[in-house]
Amino acid sequence: MSEYEGYKRGKLVLKGEKSSSKRKRKHKHHDKQEEQGPVADTDAISHGGWWSVDSIRGINGSVALEFGDRTYVTALDNGLFTLGAPHDEGEGPSPEEVLTAISVNDTKVAFKSGYGKYLGVAKDNTVTGRSDAIGALEQWEPVFQDGKLALLSCTGKFMSIRNDDDTLVAISQTAGENEMVKIRSSVTKQTDKKVEIPVEEQGSLAEIEVNYVKKFQKFQDKRLKVSSNSVTELKRAKTSGSLHETLLDRRSKMKADRYCK
């Protein structure tokens, strides 16, 4: 198993498509195949309809992280993640193994557990789900190469399953066999489908901030408490990939978030 030794951060390595300059002649049997529709995805069928994504565009909505064969990352109620029990052929992931993928920018994504917490890297390199917002530690960079995928954390280490206790960690600086993961999606596969934008993130940056304040505010005095700081701060944060962290910080300073003390 070759490792991603020549990997450069910030760039995705996509598997290229071969093109031919020769003109192809049309045959009747080709027309018949087109009339019959697309070929069934047998891999997805064997996984309960959950198909394996092959680009960052497919990482959105309900997803599952598969390490090995039909074994998925599952969330525990203590904020940790482990490898679930193997599934039978034709069976999809269990509810506790389903995550919500959110696009951060063109190269990074975030994952939210069923407990409503974002997956991030702790100081001991374990992957935990205890954050209410997307900061630097909660951002993951999918690296595609030769039809395989690995997830790189902001610490420069790849996500994997620790062998001795099946805990989800990010400890290796190179992506070997243990770091190979399949992200399976239940979202309808369409090549022209745009990435779904969460309701809270629709509109201008000012509107987005109001949306999150409405979602998390305590409403003790029934008045919206929105930061008076310039929206320019949010523009810079969005460019650097720290928008959610900045929004949380602004709400915290206004004491307008039920998760902030």
C-alpha positions as CSV (number, residue, x, y, z in Angstrom):
1,M,0.0,0.0,0.0
2,S,1.6,3.2,-1.1
3,E,1.3,6.2,1.2
4,Y,0.6,9.9,0.4
5,E,4.2,10.8,1.0
6,G,4.2,13.5,-1.7
7,Y,1.0,15.1,-0.5
8,K,0.8,18.9,-0.4
9,R,-1.7,20.6,1.9
10,G,-4.3,22.7,0.4
11,K,-4.6,20.8,-2.8
12,L,-6.8,17.9,-3.7
13,V,-5.3,15.1,-5.9
14,L,-8.1,13.8,-8.1
15,K,-8.0,10.7,-10.2
16,G,-7.7,11.9,-13.8
17,E,-9.8,10.7,-16.7
18,K,-8.3,9.3,-19.8
19,S,-9.4,10.9,-23.0
20,S,-9.0,9.6,-26.5
21,S,-8.6,11.6,-29.7
22,K,-9.9,8.9,-31.9
23,R,-13.5,9.3,-33.2
24,K,-15.9,6.7,-31.9
25,R,-18.4,5.2,-34.2
26,K,-21.9,4.8,-32.9
27,H,-23.4,1.4,-32.6
28,K,-27.0,0.3,-32.2
29,H,-26.2,-1.6,-29.0
30,H,-24.9,1.6,-27.4
31,D,-28.2,3.3,-28.1
32,K,-30.0,0.4,-26.4
33,Q,-27.9,0.7,-23.3
34,E,-28.7,4.4,-23.1
35,E,-32.4,3.6,-23.4
36,Q,-32.1,1.1,-20.5
37,G,-30.8,3.9,-18.2
38,P,-27.7,4.0,-16.0
39,V,-26.0,0.8,-14.7
40,A,-26.9,-0.1,-11.2
41,D,-24.4,0.7,-8.5
42,T,-23.8,-2.7,-7.0
43,D,-21.5,-1.4,-4.4
44,A,-24.2,1.0,-3.1
45,I,-26.8,-1.7,-3.2
46,S,-24.6,-4.0,-1.1
47,H,-24.4,-1.2,1.5
48,G,-28.1,-0.5,1.8
49,G,-28.1,2.2,-0.9
50,W,-25.2,4.2,0.6
51,W,-22.8,5.1,-2.2
52,S,-19.1,5.9,-1.8
53,V,-18.2,9.5,-2.6
54,D,-15.3,10.2,-5.0
55,S,-15.0,14.0,-4.7
56,I,-15.5,16.7,-2.1
57,R,-18.8,17.7,-3.8
58,G,-20.4,14.5,-2.6
59,I,-19.5,15.1,1.0
60,N,-22.7,16.8,2.2
61,G,-25.8,15.9,4.1
62,S,-26.2,12.5,5.8
63,V,-22.9,10.5,5.6
64,A,-21.2,7.6,7.3
65,L,-17.4,6.9,7.7
66,E,-16.5,3.4,6.8
67,F,-13.2,1.9,7.9
68,G,-12.8,-1.7,6.7
69,D,-15.7,-3.6,5.2
70,R,-19.2,-2.6,6.4
71,T,-17.9,-1.2,9.7
72,Y,-18.7,2.4,10.4
73,V,-17.6,5.0,12.9
74,T,-20.3,5.2,15.7
75,A,-20.9,8.0,18.2
76,L,-20.9,7.4,21.9
77,D,-22.8,9.4,24.5
78,N,-19.5,10.6,26.1
79,G,-18.4,12.5,23.0
80,L,-16.0,9.8,21.8
81,F,-16.2,7.7,18.6
82,T,-15.5,4.0,18.0
83,L,-15.9,1.4,15.3
84,G,-19.3,-0.2,15.2
85,A,-20.1,-3.8,14.7
86,P,-20.0,-5.3,11.1
87,H,-23.2,-5.0,9.0
88,D,-24.6,-7.7,6.8
89,E,-24.6,-7.3,3.0
90,G,-27.4,-5.0,1.9
91,E,-27.6,-3.2,5.2
92,G,-26.8,0.4,5.7
93,P,-25.3,2.2,8.7
94,S,-27.2,2.4,12.0
95,P,-28.6,5.8,13.2
96,E,-25.8,6.3,15.7
97,E,-23.3,5.8,12.8
98,V,-24.9,8.6,10.7
99,L,-23.2,12.0,10.6
100,T,-24.1,15.3,9.0
101,A,-21.4,16.6,6.6
102,I,-21.1,20.4,6.2
103,S,-19.0,22.2,3.5
104,V,-16.6,24.7,5.1
105,N,-15.0,25.9,1.9
106,D,-13.8,24.4,-1.4
107,T,-11.3,22.1,0.3
108,K,-12.5,21.4,3.8
109,V,-15.6,19.9,5.5
110,A,-16.9,19.4,9.0
111,F,-18.9,16.5,10.5
112,K,-21.7,16.8,13.1
113,S,-22.7,13.8,15.2
114,G,-26.3,12.8,16.0
115,Y,-25.7,14.5,19.4
116,G,-25.4,17.9,17.6
117,K,-21.6,18.2,18.2
118,Y,-18.9,18.7,15.7
119,L,-16.0,16.2,15.3
120,G,-12.6,17.7,16.3
121,V,-9.2,16.7,17.4
122,A,-8.4,16.7,21.1
123,K,-4.9,17.3,22.7
124,D,-4.3,13.6,23.0
125,N,-5.1,13.1,19.3
126,T,-8.4,11.4,19.9
127,V,-11.3,12.6,17.7
128,T,-14.2,13.8,19.9
129,G,-17.6,15.3,19.2
130,R,-18.0,18.0,21.9
131,S,-17.8,21.3,20.1
132,D,-20.9,23.5,19.4
133,A,-19.2,25.4,16.6
134,I,-16.8,24.8,13.7
135,G,-13.3,26.0,14.6
136,A,-9.9,25.1,13.1
137,L,-9.9,21.8,15.0
138,E,-13.2,20.8,13.6
139,Q,-12.2,21.1,9.9
140,W,-11.2,18.1,7.8
141,E,-9.5,18.1,4.4
142,P,-10.5,15.1,2.2
143,V,-7.5,13.8,0.2
144,F,-8.4,11.8,-2.9
145,Q,-5.7,9.7,-4.7
146,D,-5.9,6.7,-6.9
147,G,-9.6,6.1,-6.1
148,K,-8.9,6.1,-2.3
149,L,-9.6,8.7,0.4
150,A,-8.1,9.9,3.7
151,L,-9.2,12.7,6.0
152,L,-6.5,15.2,7.1
153,S,-6.9,17.2,10.3
154,C,-5.6,20.7,10.9
155,T,-2.8,19.1,13.0
156,G,-1.4,17.5,9.9
157,K,-2.4,14.0,10.9
158,F,-4.9,11.6,9.3
159,M,-8.0,10.1,10.8
160,S,-7.9,6.4,11.6
161,I,-9.1,3.7,14.0
162,R,-6.7,2.9,16.9
163,N,-6.0,-0.9,16.8
164,D,-5.9,-1.6,20.5
165,D,-9.3,-0.2,21.4
166,D,-11.1,0.8,18.1
167,T,-11.1,4.5,19.1
168,L,-11.3,7.2,16.4
169,V,-8.0,9.1,16.4
170,A,-5.8,11.3,14.2
171,I,-2.2,10.3,14.9
172,S,-0.4,9.5,11.6
173,Q,1.3,12.1,9.4
174,T,1.1,9.7,6.5
175,A,-1.9,7.9,5.0
176,G,-1.4,4.2,4.9
177,E,-3.9,1.3,4.8
178,N,-5.2,2.1,8.3
179,E,-6.0,5.7,7.3
180,M,-8.1,4.7,4.2
181,V,-11.7,5.6,4.7
182,K,-14.8,5.5,2.6
183,I,-17.4,8.3,3.1
184,R,-20.8,6.8,2.2
185,S,-23.7,9.1,1.4
186,S,-27.4,8.6,1.4
187,V,-28.0,11.9,-0.5
188,T,-29.3,11.3,-4.1
189,K,-26.3,11.1,-6.4
190,Q,-26.5,13.7,-9.1
191,T,-23.6,15.1,-11.0
192,D,-25.2,18.5,-11.4
193,K,-26.5,18.7,-7.8
194,K,-25.4,21.7,-5.8
195,V,-24.1,21.3,-2.3
196,E,-27.0,21.9,0.1
197,I,-26.6,25.0,2.3
198,P,-28.0,24.8,5.9
199,V,-30.9,27.1,6.6
200,E,-28.8,29.1,9.1
201,E,-26.2,29.9,6.5
202,Q,-28.5,31.2,3.8
203,G,-28.4,35.0,3.1
204,S,-25.7,37.6,3.7
205,L,-23.2,37.4,6.5
206,A,-25.2,39.8,8.6
207,E,-28.3,37.6,8.1
208,I,-26.3,34.5,8.9
209,E,-25.3,36.0,12.2
210,V,-28.9,36.8,13.0
211,N,-29.9,33.3,12.1
212,Y,-27.4,31.7,14.5
213,V,-28.3,34.2,17.3
214,K,-32.0,33.2,16.9
215,K,-31.0,29.5,17.0
216,F,-28.8,29.7,20.1
217,Q,-30.0,32.8,22.1
218,K,-31.4,32.3,25.6
219,F,-34.2,34.9,24.9
220,Q,-34.4,35.8,28.6
221,D,-35.5,39.4,27.7
222,K,-37.0,38.5,24.3
223,R,-34.6,40.8,22.5
224,L,-32.0,39.8,19.9
225,K,-28.5,40.5,21.0
226,V,-26.4,40.8,17.8
227,S,-22.8,42.0,17.8
228,S,-22.2,45.6,16.8
229,N,-18.8,44.8,15.4
230,S,-18.2,45.3,11.7
231,V,-19.2,42.5,9.2
232,T,-15.7,42.8,7.8
233,E,-14.6,40.6,10.7
234,L,-16.9,37.9,9.4
235,K,-15.7,38.3,5.8
236,R,-12.1,37.7,6.9
237,A,-13.3,34.7,9.0
238,K,-15.2,33.2,6.1
239,T,-12.1,33.5,3.9
240,S,-9.8,31.8,6.5
241,G,-12.4,29.1,7.2
242,S,-13.1,30.2,10.8
243,L,-16.6,31.7,10.3
244,H,-18.4,29.5,12.8
245,E,-15.8,30.0,15.5
246,T,-16.0,33.8,15.0
247,L,-19.8,33.8,15.1
248,L,-19.6,31.8,18.4
249,D,-17.0,34.3,19.8
250,R,-19.2,37.3,18.9
251,R,-22.3,35.7,20.5
252,S,-20.2,34.8,23.6
253,K,-19.1,38.5,24.0
254,M,-22.8,39.5,23.7
255,K,-23.8,36.8,26.2
256,A,-26.3,35.7,23.5
257,D,-25.6,32.0,23.4
258,R,-27.1,29.4,25.7
259,Y,-23.9,27.3,25.4
260,C,-21.7,30.2,26.6
261,K,-21.2,31.0,30.3
